[in-house]
Amino acid sequence: MTFSRDTALGLFAMALAGAYLGAGAGIPESLLSDSVGANGVPRVIGYGLATVGLVLAARSLWRPASTDEDDNPAGALARAVGLLAILVGYLVIVERVGYPVSVALLIAASAAYAGAKPDARLAAAAIGGAALFWLMFGKLLGIPLPGGIFG
């Protein structure tokens, strides 16, 4: 077992989640609130952050210390700039081609950039992920999304 930066980051994320959940609990309920309530989204974010922090910390305790390019700040910066370029590309096309197509391209490009093999499984994951996000945000939550070529 090793105590790494991932362990520290996971513990920090859990502490931040606790503070966020505490602050969210202080949001007063309104007579006009829906079934989720005013603090529903902060609770989801807080519990999600706590879960990710716990997984990151636990995983870092049971895996060997990394010796790959993650310890190279220049390599990490280059990877971050590459991901930022993919995100900027998404922002440029989302209004023109619409949310479902642009999110599918974003998922595929991000996965390929991370090393996924461009094959039918990647295409299925990108299309399925885009459909899931569209259903969740556009239909379930009723958030208006850019239609692009679909209207």
N, C-alpha and C positions, 0 to 999 in steps of 0.2 A: 504494500500500500504506500502510495506517495501523496503528498500534499502539494498540488500544483496550482497554476493560475486558474485552471478550470474549477478546481475545488473552491478556491477563494471566490471566483465569480458566481458559482452556484450558491454559496452561502450568502453572498451579497444580494443576489436576486431573491432569495427566500426572505431576507430581512426587509428588502424593499417591498416585496409583496405583502408582508405583514403590516408595514406602515401604510401601504396603499389601501389594504383592506380595512384597516382601522380608520383611515380618513373617509373611505367610502361608507362605512357604517354610520358615520355622522351625518349623512345626507338625509334631510327630513323627508318623510313620506307626505305626499300631497293627496288631497281628496280626489284629484283628477288623474292620479297616476294609474297606469295600466297594470296588468297582472305581473309584469316583470318588475315594475317599480323603478324609482329614480336611481337606486343603487344597484340595479341588476347588471348593467354593463360593467361598472367598476368591480363587482364581485367576480364576474367571469374573467376579466383581465387579471385581477389579483390572484385568483386561484390558478389561472393558466401560468402566470409568472412563477408562482410558488412551485408548481409541478415541474416546469422546465428547469428551475434552479435545483430542485431536488434530484432530478434525473442527471443533470450535468455534474453535480457534486458527487453523486453515487457512482456514476460511470468513471469519473476521473480517479476515484479511490481504488478501483479494481482493474485498471488497465495500466500497462507499462508506460513510463514516461516517454513522451514523443521526442524523436530525434530527427524528424523530417523538416520540410521547409516551413512549418508553422513557426519555428523559432527564428526565421529570417524575416525581419521587419520589411525589407524591400519586397520580398515575395508576397507577403501579406498585403502590402499596399497595392501591389500590382493586381492581385486577385480582387481586392475591394474596388479598385478603379474599373476593372472589367465588369463586375456586377453592377456598378453604378451606370456604366455605359448601356448595359442591357435594360436597366430600369428607365433610363432616359429614352431609349428606343421605344419602350412600352408607352411612355407618356406622349411621345410624338405621334404614335399610330392609333391610340385608343379612341380618339374622337372620329377618326376617318374610317377605321374598319370595325369598330364596335368593341364592346367589352368582352364577349365570349371569345372572339378570334384573337384579340390582343392578349388576353390572359392565357389562352392555350399556347401562343407563341412565347410569352414570358416564361411559362413553366418549362416548355421544351428547351428554350435557350439557356435558362438557368441550370437545368439538369445537365444539359450537354456541356456547359461551361464547367460544371463540377465534376465531369468525367463520365457521365452516363453515356452508354453506347446509343447512337441514334438508330433505333430500330422500331419495330411495331409496338413493343412494350412502352417505349418512351412516348410514342404518338398516342397510344391509348391512355397513358397516365396524364398527358397534357390535355387531351380532349375531355377525359373524365373529370380532371381537376377543374377545368374551366366550366364544365357543366355544373359541377357541385357548387362552385363559387357563385355562378349566375343564379342557380336555384336558391341558394342561401340568401344572397344579398338582394337580388332582384325580385324574387317571388315571396320568400318567407318573410324577409324584413321590409319589403316594399321600397327599397332604395332605388331611385331612378338611375339607370345605367346607360351609358352611351350606346345607341343602337347601331351607329355606323352604317355599314352596307345592308343591315337588316331592318333599318327603319329608324 
